[in-house]
Amino acid sequence: MADEALRQVFPGLDLDGFWEDSTYAEETYRGVYPTEDLVSSVEAELGFRLPSSYVALMRMRNGGIPRDTCVPAPSRTTWADDHVALNAIMGIGREKECSLAGSMGTRHYVEEWGYPEIGVYFADCPSAGHDMIAFDYRDCGPEGEPRVVHVDQEVDYRITVLAPDFASFLQALQPETDYDYG
C-alpha cells in the first residue's frame, strides 16, 4: 500500500493499482530502489534535477508499465487525433536497458536518434522510438520544475505540451479503452 505522503503528492490517483505487473516490465524497466546517491549520480550524469514527484513515485516502484497508458493531447499527433500512448515509465538508474541512464535511456535518444536536448526522456511510446515523452526544462532551467511534453520524431521532433508537471501528467493518464481506435 502506498504511504500517506505519496498520496498527498498524487491526490486521487490509485497508487495501489497504478502499476501493471509483468515479467517484461521487471526485466526491462524496473530497477532497484533509488537511493539518494543513485538519484544524485543520475541527475549529475544527465545534467538535470529530477522532479520530486517523479522521484517519489520511483521510490514506490522504480519504473515499469502503468495500467493507464494514454494521455490526452491538445492537438493531433502521429499516434492519434486526441492522445498519445506510452509503453512504460523509465526508472532511475543505469542497470536496466530502459532506465534514465541505461543503454536505451535519455542519452541514447539524443545521441543516436537526434532527439532535441530539452531535458530528460522518461517514457517510451509504442512507436519503437519514433516518439517519446520527456521532462522539458527549456523554460525552467536544469534545476526547475519541468513540464511534460511529447516529442514526435516523425514530424521534425515536434514538441507538444501534455502537462505542466509530472504529478499532473500522472493524473491525466487514462486507460486505452477510453479511446476509439476504430
C-alpha positions in Angstrom: 0.0 0.0 0.0 1.3 3.5 -0.9 2.1 5.7 2.1 0.2 8.9 3.0 3.0 11.2 1.9 2.9 9.8 -1.6 -0.9 10.1 -1.7 -0.6 13.8 -0.9 1.7 14.2 -3.9 -0.8 12.4 -6.2 -4.2 13.1 -4.7 -7.0 11.0 -6.2 -4.6 8.7 -8.0 -5.0 4.9 -7.3 -1.4 4.3 -6.3 -2.1 0.8 -5.2 -3.4 -0.1 -8.6 -1.1 2.2 -10.7 1.4 -0.4 -12.0 0.8 -3.4 -14.3 2.8 -6.4 -13.2 4.6 -8.2 -15.9 7.9 -10.1 -16.4 8.7 -7.8 -19.3 8.4 -4.7 -17.1 10.6 -6.3 -14.4 13.3 -7.3 -16.9 13.3 -4.1 -19.0 12.2 -1.1 -16.8 12.0 -1.8 -13.1 15.3 -1.0 -11.3 16.5 -1.3 -7.7 15.3 1.2 -5.1 16.8 4.6 -6.0 18.9 5.7 -3.1 19.9 9.4 -2.6 23.3 8.6 -4.1 21.8 6.9 -7.1 19.4 9.8 -7.7 22.2 12.3 -7.4 24.6 10.5 -9.7 21.9 10.1 -12.4 21.0 13.7 -12.1 24.6 14.7 -12.4 25.1 12.5 -15.4 22.0 13.8 -17.2 22.5 17.5 -16.1 19.0 18.0 -14.7 17.4 17.8 -11.3 14.6 15.2 -11.5 11.1 16.3 -10.4 10.5 15.4 -6.7 7.1 13.9 -7.7 8.9 11.6 -10.2 11.5 10.6 -7.6 8.7 9.9 -5.0 6.9 7.6 -7.5 10.2 5.8 -8.3 10.7 5.2 -4.6 7.4 3.3 -4.7 8.4 1.3 -7.7 11.4 2.2 -9.8 10.0 2.1 -13.3 7.5 -0.1 -15.1 4.3 -0.2 -17.0 1.3 1.8 -15.7 -2.1 0.3 -16.0 -3.4 3.5 -17.7 -1.2 4.3 -20.7 -2.9 7.1 -22.6 -2.8 10.8 -22.0 -4.9 13.5 -23.8 -3.0 15.7 -26.3 -4.2 19.2 -27.2 -3.7 18.5 -30.9 -3.2 15.7 -33.4 0.0 13.6 -33.1 1.2 10.9 -35.4 -0.2 8.4 -32.9 -3.8 9.6 -32.7 -6.1 12.6 -33.2 -6.6 13.3 -29.5 -4.0 11.5 -27.3 -0.6 9.9 -27.0 0.2 6.5 -25.6 3.2 5.3 -23.6 4.8 1.9 -23.1 6.4 2.5 -19.8 8.0 4.9 -17.4 11.7 4.5 -17.0 13.2 4.1 -13.6 16.2 6.0 -12.1 19.3 4.0 -12.7 21.7 2.5 -15.3 21.4 -1.2 -14.9 18.2 -1.7 -16.8 18.3 -1.1 -20.5 15.3 1.2 -20.4 16.3 3.3 -17.3 17.1 7.0 -17.5 20.8 6.5 -17.7 20.6 3.0 -19.3 21.7 2.0 -22.8 18.2 2.9 -24.1 17.8 6.0 -21.9 17.9 9.7 -22.4 21.4 9.9 -23.9 20.6 7.2 -26.4 17.6 9.1 -27.8 19.6 12.4 -28.0 22.8 10.9 -29.4 21.5 8.1 -31.6 18.1 9.3 -32.7 18.7 13.0 -32.8 16.1 14.0 -30.2 16.4 17.6 -29.1 18.3 18.2 -25.8 15.4 19.7 -23.9 15.7 17.6 -20.8 15.1 14.0 -19.7 13.3 11.4 -21.8 11.5 9.3 -19.2 8.8 7.4 -21.1 8.9 5.5 -24.4 5.9 5.1 -26.7 4.6 2.2 -28.8 6.2 3.6 -31.9 9.5 1.9 -31.1 11.4 5.2 -30.7 9.6 7.4 -33.2 8.0 9.4 -30.3 8.9 9.9 -26.7 7.7 11.7 -23.6 10.1 14.0 -21.7 10.7 16.4 -18.9 11.1 19.7 -20.7 13.4 22.1 -18.9 13.7 24.8 -21.6 11.5 27.3 -19.6 12.6 26.4 -16.0 16.3 25.6 -16.4 18.0 22.4 -15.2 17.1 22.9 -11.5 13.5 23.9 -12.1 10.1 22.1 -12.3 9.9 20.8 -15.9 6.7 20.4 -17.9 5.9 17.1 -19.5 6.0 17.0 -23.3 5.5 14.6 -26.2 8.3 14.7 -28.8 7.3 13.4 -32.2 10.3 12.4 -34.3 8.1 11.7 -37.4 7.1 15.4 -37.5 10.6 17.0 -37.3 10.7 16.4 -33.5 7.6 18.5 -32.9 7.1 19.2 -29.2 3.6 19.1 -27.7 3.0 20.1 -24.1 1.0 17.3 -22.2 1.1 18.6 -18.6 2.5 21.4 -16.6 4.3 18.9 -14.3 4.8 15.2 -13.6 2.0 14.9 -11.0 -0.5 16.5 -13.4 0.7 14.1 -16.2 0.0 11.1 -14.0 -3.4 12.5 -13.1 -4.2 12.8 -16.8 -3.3 9.1 -17.6 -6.4 7.2 -18.9 -7.0 3.6 -19.9 -6.5 2.7 -23.6 -10.2 1.6 -23.6 -11.2 5.3 -23.3 -10.1 5.9 -26.9 -11.6 4.7 -30.1 -9.1 3.1 -32.4 -11.8 2.1 -34.9 
